[in-house]
Amino acid sequence: MLTFESCNAARLRRDPRYDGRFFTAVKTTRIYCRPVCPVKHPLTRNVTYYSTAAAAEAAGYRPCLRCRPETAPFCPAWNGTRSTVARALKLIDRGALDRGSVDALAGRLGISVRHLARLFEQHVGASPQQVAKTRRVQRAKRLLDETDEALTQIAYQAGFGSVRRFNATFRELYGRSPSSIRRRKAS
């Protein structure tokens, strides 16, 4: 934690380098702010400094409506929708769409299916299902190249729900069956 003097000097200068590193809580209003808040400076004797927004809230302060301290740098809200997409991609990598639906994924993220689709279009350029399908094919292709396991085992290990879907996806993407891709590798 920074010293009271360094926090106070940064607050009085509205120094953006300290934004997100500490929060100013005003005892008289019971509001906490970011150091860059444009409001009139409170008297120094009326302020306390906290290292996190959570600590200020735990002490009974509420967030400022002007500077919105919950969106300070280094907090998840500051990353905005990118953090939601990053969480969704991690869940997809762990198989969330292999075993579940897009509805269930959106529910886990706390957003609607439509909003999830919009975020993926904006940040990824593809739908969650398309991302999951690409990841499944990549896993399957790697298993085809690196192992001698049966195609049925590869299909299920890669996240395909059926061998039929596995074959259809490979035909759609590569124009040939998974077994022919493996044969080409062998020759």
ChimeraX attribute file (.defattr): number of C-alpha atoms within 10 A of each C-alpha:
attribute: neighborCount
match mode: 1-to-1
recipient: residues
	/A:1	10
	/A:2	12
	/A:3	8
	/A:4	13
	/A:5	9
	/A:6	11
	/A:7	22
	/A:8	18
	/A:9	12
	/A:10	18
	/A:11	23
	/A:12	15
	/A:13	11
	/A:14	17
	/A:15	15
	/A:16	14
	/A:17	10
	/A:18	17
	/A:19	20
	/A:20	22
	/A:21	19
	/A:22	23
	/A:23	28
	/A:24	27
	/A:25	27
	/A:26	21
	/A:27	15
	/A:28	10
	/A:29	12
	/A:30	16
	/A:31	18
	/A:32	28
	/A:33	30
	/A:34	29
	/A:35	28
	/A:36	22
	/A:37	21
	/A:38	11
	/A:39	10
	/A:40	7
	/A:41	12
	/A:42	15
	/A:43	9
	/A:44	11
	/A:45	8
	/A:46	12
	/A:47	20
	/A:48	16
	/A:49	21
	/A:50	20
	/A:51	14
	/A:52	19
	/A:53	26
	/A:54	13
	/A:55	13
	/A:56	23
	/A:57	16
	/A:58	10
	/A:59	12
	/A:60	13
	/A:61	20
	/A:62	18
	/A:63	19
	/A:64	17
	/A:65	12
	/A:66	11
	/A:67	17
	/A:68	13
	/A:69	27
	/A:70	20
	/A:71	16
	/A:72	23
	/A:73	15
	/A:74	12
	/A:75	14
	/A:76	14
	/A:77	15
	/A:78	15
	/A:79	13
	/A:80	11
	/A:81	16
	/A:82	17
	/A:83	13
	/A:84	20
	/A:85	19
	/A:86	13
	/A:87	14
	/A:88	20
	/A:89	18
	/A:90	12
	/A:91	16
	/A:92	23
	/A:93	15
	/A:94	13
	/A:95	16
	/A:96	19
	/A:97	21
	/A:98	18
	/A:99	12
	/A:100	11
	/A:101	13
	/A:102	18
	/A:103	15
	/A:104	15
	/A:105	20
	/A:106	19
	/A:107	13
	/A:108	14
	/A:109	16
	/A:110	11
	/A:111	13
	/A:112	16
	/A:113	16
	/A:114	11
	/A:115	11
	/A:116	24
	/A:117	18
	/A:118	15
	/A:119	19
	/A:120	22
	/A:121	13
	/A:122	14
	/A:123	12
	/A:124	15
	/A:125	13
	/A:126	14
	/A:127	17
	/A:128	24
	/A:129	15
	/A:130	11
	/A:131	17
	/A:132	21
	/A:133	20
	/A:134	14
	/A:135	17
	/A:136	24
	/A:137	19
	/A:138	13
	/A:139	17
	/A:140	24
	/A:141	19
	/A:142	13
	/A:143	20
	/A:144	21
	/A:145	13
	/A:146	10
	/A:147	11
	/A:148	10
	/A:149	10
	/A:150	11
	/A:151	18
	/A:152	14
	/A:153	12
	/A:154	22
	/A:155	25
	/A:156	16
	/A:157	14
	/A:158	21
	/A:159	22
	/A:160	22
	/A:161	13
	/A:162	12
	/A:163	15
	/A:164	11
	/A:165	12
	/A:166	24
	/A:167	18
	/A:168	16
	/A:169	20
	/A:170	18
	/A:171	13
	/A:172	10
	/A:173	11
	/A:174	11
	/A:175	10
	/A:176	14
	/A:177	16
	/A:178	21
	/A:179	14
	/A:180	10
	/A:181	15
	/A:182	18
	/A:183	10
	/A:184	8
	/A:185	10
	/A:186	8
	/A:187	5
